[in-house]
Amino acid sequence: MRMKKLLFVPLAILLALSCKEEKEQEAIVIEPDALHAAIDKVTEIMIHDIFSPPVASRIFAYPNIAAYEIIALQNEDYLSLAGQVTDLTPIPEPTANANINYQMAALVAHMELSKQLIFSEQDMEQYRDSLYTNWESKNQKLFNESKMYGLEVANHISEWMGKDNYAQTRTMPQFTVRTEDPTRWQPTPPAYMAGIEPHWSKIRPFLIDSAEQFKPVPPPPFSMEEQSGFYKELKEVYDISKKIEEEGDTSEEIQIAQFWDCNPYVSVTRGHLMFATKKITPGAHWIGIVKIATKKTDSDFDKTVYAYTKTSMAIADAFISCWDEKYRSNLIRPETLINQHIDENWKPVLQTPPFPEYTSGHSVVSGAASVALTDIFGDGFAFDDDTELPYGLPIRSFNSFKEAADEAAISRMYGGIHYRAAVEVGVEQGRNLGTYIMNKVKMTPSKPLASNQE
């Protein structure tokens, strides 16, 4: 009887160890919402840190590429970007018999690179650590190996990222304003900020061959003759603003202008006090639309990463292309000319952003992003855009990504910050760039991805 009791004790220990091992090996499913939340956190931090639209596009692109490369390594539905994206080499492969959750590793890499690209690192670390604690409590071994691999890939992408000329552009001279030339851009009220990112065309592109590859036609020749095409476009901006002023907040044009404002830094002056209101950038608005589309289609984690990556690369290259033209044509804004020649007290509906007019950044970016999203989710994809709800603006509904891009483009003229040529040529510039990228990059096999939408 005593022998049976002695045998029972080791058996109980073995069973306990077995149960513990099962707990340590608990499966962890990484849902798309974890990625959405990470990107939302990055957007929130970028608003706080006040990154310019071009810089924000870079912050989105690199973490998405890191996550995508990990997904492509283990999912045969996706192909690596190595050898396709400029100077990108294959990520290191995990060691043999490594116990890795690839979705977890992808999210680790994404968060690590995001942290490197923002200022308020502690805010990103707080979100990251909450996920780490949860994962580690469920399966320590899986978490540790997945984390280690994710950080290894993040380091690989970080080294590639560090060679894109961004650091060099931080030390280049500020933009020189030439007030003696009436055609050239001048700083605008109320902050009279210097031209931002005048050297952005020197940033290494992701998929286009060069910054000037999609150089648009020049803007209409500058002329203040009333019969000239340029003056007519200037007067059109003024006339629309007066119509909007008469109709008030019920005007459809003002609602469109405000919805697509996406100015990350709006200076507000009240008496002797000046402060800033902060919003998302144009690129961040379209990243928000990626979230809407992936959630509507119930896309799994891997397809969600794919959608974010493809769209963010198009947005990033669109900014490089657009900023190349902005500082080449260096065209003066409507606000300056209207105040000088038509109405000295006139103010645009939206605050004029601090860089040259042609072409419209929001138009170029919207054109490119809409092509990428159409490539992923199809034409005629209807959606409700709630991206601006946190800023007190109502939902707007669209029947397609193209329709949304067209509205985003014309919103800049309604807002009084662009001439018609800048928005019409700009959205076409973006669409041409987006189409080129979609034809060039191969992220899936020849067979189309199965849609998750019923």
C-alpha positions in Angstrom: 0.0 0.0 0.0 2.9 2.3 0.9 4.5 1.5 -2.5 1.4 2.6 -4.3 1.4 5.9 -2.5 5.1 6.5 -3.5 4.3 5.7 -7.1 1.4 8.1 -7.0 3.5 11.1 -6.0 5.8 11.2 -9.1 2.8 10.5 -11.3 1.0 13.6 -9.8 4.1 15.7 -10.4 4.3 14.5 -14.0 0.7 15.3 -14.6 1.2 18.8 -13.1 4.3 19.4 -15.3 2.3 18.2 -18.3 -0.5 20.6 -17.6 2.0 23.4 -17.2 3.6 22.5 -20.5 0.2 22.6 -22.2 -0.4 26.1 -20.7 3.0 27.2 -22.0 2.1 26.0 -25.4 -1.3 27.7 -25.6 -2.0 28.9 -29.1 -2.2 32.7 -29.6 -4.2 34.1 -32.4 -3.3 37.6 -33.5 -6.4 39.3 -34.8 -6.4 42.2 -37.4 -7.7 44.5 -34.7 -4.3 44.3 -33.0 -2.7 45.8 -36.1 -5.4 48.4 -36.5 -4.9 49.5 -32.9 -1.1 49.7 -33.4 -1.6 51.9 -36.5 -4.2 54.0 -34.8 -1.7 54.5 -31.9 1.0 55.6 -34.4 -1.5 58.0 -36.0 -2.5 59.4 -32.6 1.2 59.9 -31.7 1.9 61.6 -35.1 -0.9 64.1 -34.4 0.6 64.9 -31.0 4.1 65.1 -32.4 3.0 67.2 -35.4 4.7 65.4 -38.3 4.3 67.0 -41.7 2.4 65.1 -44.4 5.5 63.8 -46.3 7.2 62.7 -43.2 4.1 61.0 -41.9 3.9 58.9 -45.1 7.4 57.6 -44.4 6.3 56.7 -40.9 3.5 54.5 -42.2 5.4 52.8 -45.0 8.4 51.2 -43.3 6.7 49.4 -40.4 4.1 48.1 -42.9 6.8 46.7 -45.2 8.5 45.0 -42.2 5.3 43.3 -41.2 4.5 42.3 -44.7 7.9 40.7 -45.4 7.4 38.4 -42.3 3.9 37.5 -43.5 5.1 36.8 -47.1 7.8 34.5 -45.7 5.3 31.9 -44.5 2.1 32.6 -46.5 2.2 31.4 -50.1 -0.5 33.8 -51.1 2.0 36.7 -50.8 5.3 37.4 -52.5 8.3 39.2 -51.0 9.0 42.8 -51.9 12.8 42.1 -51.9 14.2 42.9 -55.3 11.0 44.9 -56.2 11.2 47.8 -53.7 14.3 49.9 -54.2 17.4 48.4 -52.5 15.3 46.1 -50.3 17.1 42.8 -49.7 15.5 39.6 -48.3 14.8 39.6 -44.6 16.7 37.0 -42.5 15.0 33.7 -42.2 14.3 32.2 -38.7 16.5 29.5 -37.4 15.6 25.8 -38.0 12.9 24.5 -35.7 12.2 28.0 -34.3 8.8 28.2 -32.6 7.4 31.4 -34.2 4.0 32.9 -34.5 4.5 34.9 -37.7 1.6 37.3 -37.1 3.0 38.1 -33.7 6.5 38.6 -35.1 5.1 40.9 -37.8 3.3 43.0 -35.2 6.5 43.2 -33.1 8.5 44.4 -36.1 5.8 46.9 -37.0 5.7 48.4 -33.5 9.5 48.5 -33.1 10.0 50.4 -36.4 7.1 52.7 -35.5 8.7 53.5 -32.2 12.0 54.4 -34.0 10.2 56.8 -36.4 8.2 58.9 -33.9 9.2 61.2 -31.1 6.8 60.2 -28.2 8.3 56.7 -28.0 6.9 56.1 -24.5 3.3 56.2 -25.8 4.1 53.4 -28.3 6.0 51.4 -25.7 3.0 51.5 -23.4 0.7 50.0 -26.0 3.4 47.5 -27.0 4.1 46.4 -23.4 0.4 45.7 -22.9 0.5 43.3 -25.8 3.7 41.7 -24.6 2.4 41.1 -21.2 -0.7 39.4 -22.5 1.2 37.2 -25.0 3.9 36.2 -22.5 1.3 35.1 -20.0 -0.2 32.8 -22.5 2.9 31.2 -24.0 6.3 32.5 -22.9 8.4 30.3 -25.2 6.3 31.2 -28.3 6.3 34.9 -27.3 10.1 35.1 -26.7 11.0 33.4 -30.0 8.5 35.4 -32.0 9.6 38.6 -30.4 13.2 37.8 -31.1 12.6 37.2 -34.7 10.4 40.3 -35.1 13.1 42.4 -33.7 15.7 40.8 -36.0 13.6 41.7 -39.0 13.0 45.2 -37.7 16.7 45.7 -37.4 17.1 44.5 -41.1 14.5 47.0 -42.3 15.9 49.7 -40.1 19.3 49.4 -41.7 17.7 49.7 -45.2 15.5 52.6 -44.0 18.5 54.5 -42.7 19.9 54.8 -46.3 16.9 56.6 -47.8 18.5 60.0 -47.5 16.1 61.2 -44.8 18.8 62.0 -42.3 20.7 63.9 -45.0 17.7 66.1 -45.8 17.5 67.2 -42.1 20.8 69.1 -42.6 20.0 70.7 -45.9 19.3 74.5 -46.1 15.8 75.9 -45.6 13.8 77.0 -48.6 14.7 80.5 -49.9 11.7 82.8 -50.5 12.1 85.2 -53.4 9.5 88.0 -52.8 10.7 90.0 -55.8 9.3 87.4 -58.1 5.4 87.7 -58.1 4.9 84.2 -59.4 6.8 82.4 -56.5 5.4 81.1 -53.3 5.4 83.2 -50.2 4.6 82.2 -46.6 1.0 82.8 -45.7 -0.9 84.0 -42.6 -1.4 83.6 -39.7 1.9 81.8 -38.8 3.9 82.6 -42.0 5.8 79.3 -41.7 8.7 78.5 -43.9 8.2 76.0 -46.7 8.3 72.5 -45.3 10.4 69.7 -46.7 11.9 71.5 -49.7 14.3 68.5 -50.2 11.7 65.7 -50.0 12.3 64.8 -53.7 15.7 63.5 -52.6 14.2 60.8 -50.5 14.7 57.4 -52.0 11.4 56.2 -53.7 9.9 52.9 -52.9 8.6 51.8 -56.4 8.8 54.7 -58.8 12.1 55.1 -60.7 12.7 58.6 -59.6 11.0 61.7 -58.1 10.5 63.3 -61.5 9.1 60.2 -63.2 5.6 61.5 -63.1 6.4 65.1 -63.6 3.1 66.8 -64.5 2.5 69.4 -67.2 3.4 72.9 -66.0 0.7 75.1 -64.4 -1.0 77.7 -66.5 1.3 80.6 -67.3 1.2 83.2 -64.6 -0.7 86.3 -65.7 -2.8 88.8 -63.9 -4.6 89.8 -67.1 -8.3 89.2 -66.5 -8.7 87.3 -69.8 -5.8 84.9 -69.0 -6.4 81.3 -68.0 -4.4 81.8 -64.8 -6.4 84.8 -63.6 -9.6 83.0 -64.4 -8.6 80.2 -62.1 -7.6 82.6 -59.4 -11.0 84.4 -59.7 -12.8 81.1 -59.6 -11.3 80.4 -56.2 -12.4 83.7 -54.9 -15.9 83.4 -56.4 -16.5 80.0 -54.9 -15.4 81.2 -51.5 -17.9 84.1 -51.7 -20.7 81.6 -52.6 -19.7 79.4 -49.7 -19.7 82.4 -47.4 -23.3 83.3 -48.5 -24.6 79.8 -48.0 -22.9 79.4 -44.6 -22.3 76.0 -42.9 -25.1 74.4 -44.9 -23.0 74.7 -48.0 -22.0 71.3 -49.5 -18.7 72.8 -50.6 -17.7 73.8 -47.1 -18.6 70.4 -45.7 -16.5 68.8 -48.3 -13.6 71.2 -47.7 -13.7 70.6 -43.9 -14.0 66.9 -44.2 -10.8 66.6 -46.3 -8.9 69.4 -44.6 -6.3 67.0 -43.0 -4.0 69.9 -42.0 -1.8 68.5 -39.2 -1.1 72.0 -37.8 -3.7 74.8 -38.0 -2.6 78.1 -36.2 -5.4 79.8 -34.3 -5.1 83.4 -33.2 -7.3 84.8 -30.5 -6.3 88.2 -29.3 -2.6 88.0 -28.3 -2.8 84.2 -28.0 -1.8 81.9 -30.8 -2.2 78.1 -30.5 -2.5 75.1 -32.8 -5.3 72.6 -33.5 -4.0 69.2 -34.7 -5.5 66.8 -37.2 -4.5 63.8 -39.3 -2.5 64.2 -42.5 -3.9 63.4 -46.0 -2.0 60.1 -46.0 -3.3 59.2 -42.5 -6.9 59.8 -43.8 -6.3 57.2 -46.6 -4.7 54.8 -44.1 -7.9 55.2 -42.2 -9.8 54.2 -45.3 -7.7 51.0 -45.5 -8.9 50.1 -42.1 -12.5 50.7 -43.1 -12.1 48.5 -46.2 -10.4 45.6 -44.4 -12.9 45.6 -41.6 -15.8 45.7 -44.1 -14.4 42.7 -46.0 -13.6 40.9 -42.7 -10.0 40.6 -44.0 -7.7 38.3 -42.0 -4.5 39.5 -40.4 -2.3 38.7 -43.4 -4.6 40.4 -46.0 -4.9 43.4 -43.7 -1.1 43.8 -43.6 -1.0 43.4 -47.4 -3.6 46.2 -47.8 -1.8 48.6 -45.5 1.5 47.9 -47.1 0.4 48.3 -50.7 -1.5 51.5 -50.0 1.2 53.1 -47.8 3.9 52.6 -50.5 1.7 54.3 -53.1 1.1 57.2 -50.7 4.8 57.6 -49.8 5.9 57.6 -53.5 3.0 60.1 -54.3 4.4 62.5 -51.8 7.9 62.2 -53.3 6.5 62.9 -56.7 4.3 65.8 -55.6 6.9 67.5 -53.6 9.3 67.3 -56.5 6.9 69.4 -58.6 6.0 71.8 -55.8 9.5 73.1 -55.3 10.2 73.1 -59.1 7.2 75.2 -60.2 7.2 77.0 -56.8 3.8 78.6 -57.6 2.3 81.3 -55.4 -0.9 80.4 -53.5 -4.4 81.9 -54.2 -4.5 83.6 -50.7 -1.4 85.8 -51.5 -2.7 87.0 -54.9 -6.3 87.5 -53.8 -5.1 89.7 -50.9 -2.8 91.6 -53.2 -5.0 92.2 -56.1 -8.7 91.4 -55.4 -9.6 91.6 -51.7 -7.1 92.4 -49.0 -9.4 91.1 -46.2 -10.2 87.8 -47.9 -9.4 84.5 -46.1 -9.7 81.0 -47.4 -12.1 78.5 -45.9 -9.2 76.3 -45.0 -5.8 77.6 -43.6 -3.3 77.6 -46.4 -0.5 75.0 -45.7 3.1 76.1 -45.7 4.5 75.0 -49.1 4.1 75.9 -52.8 0.8 75.4 -54.6 1.3 73.2 -57.6 0.3 70.3 -57.6 -2.1 69.7 -54.8 -0.6 67.2 -52.4 -4.0 65.8 -51.3 -5.0 65.3 -54.9 -1.9 63.4 -55.8 -2.0 61.2 -52.7 -5.7 60.6 -53.1 -5.3 59.6 -56.7 -2.5 57.1 -55.9 -4.2 55.7 -52.8 -7.5 55.2 -54.6 -5.8 53.2 -57.3 -4.1 51.0 -54.8 -7.3 50.4 -52.9 -9.2 49.7 -56.0 -6.5 47.2 -57.0 -7.0 45.4 -53.7 -10.8 45.6 -53.1 -12.2 46.2 -56.6 -14.0 49.0 -58.3 -17.4 50.1 -57.1 -16.4 49.4 -53.5 -18.9 51.4 -51.4 -18.0 52.5 -48.0 -18.8 55.0 -45.2 -15.8 57.1 -44.2 -15.9 57.8 -40.5 -12.2 58.8 -40.4 -13.0 62.4 -39.3 -15.4 61.6 -36.5 -12.8 62.2 -33.8 -12.5 65.8 -35.2 -16.2 66.5 -35.0 -17.0 65.9 -38.6 -19.8 63.6 -39.8 -19.5 60.4 -41.8 -19.4 60.8 -45.6 -20.4 57.9 -47.9 -18.8 57.0 -51.2 -19.6 54.5 -54.0 -15.9 53.9 -54.8 -12.4 54.9 -53.9 -12.2 56.9 -57.1 -15.2 58.9 -56.1 -13.6 59.6 -52.7 -10.4 60.7 -54.4 -12.2 63.1 -56.7 -14.0 64.7 -53.8 -10.7 65.0 -51.8 -9.1 66.7 -54.8 -11.9 69.3 -55.4 -12.1 70.0 -51.7 -8.8 71.9 -52.0 -10.4 74.4 -54.4 -13.5 74.7 -52.3 -11.2 75.4 -49.3 -9.5 78.3 -51.2 -6.0 76.8 -51.1 -5.6 75.6 -54.6 -6.4 76.5 -58.2 -8.4 74.1 -60.4 -5.3 73.0 -62.4 -3.5 71.9 -59.2 -6.4 69.6 -58.2 -7.2 68.2 -61.7 -3.7 67.6 -62.8 -2.7 66.5 -59.3 -5.3 63.7 -59.0 -4.3 62.5 -62.5 -0.7 62.6 -61.5 -1.5 60.4 -58.5 -3.6 58.0 -60.6 -0.8 57.6 -63.2 1.7 57.0 -60.4 -0.6 54.5 -58.6 -1.3 52.6 -61.8 2.4 52.3 -62.5 3.0 51.0 -59.0 0.2 48.5 -59.2 1.5 47.2 -62.5 5.1 47.1 -61.3 4.9 45.5 -57.9 3.9 41.8 -57.6 2.7 41.0 -54.1 0.4 38.0 -54.9 0.7 35.0 -57.2 -1.1 35.1 -60.6 -4.3 33.7 -59.0 -6.4 36.5 -57.3 -6.7 36.5 -53.6 -10.0 35.0 -52.4 -12.3 37.7 -51.1 -13.6 37.4 -47.6 -16.6 39.5 -48.4 -19.9 37.6 -48.7 
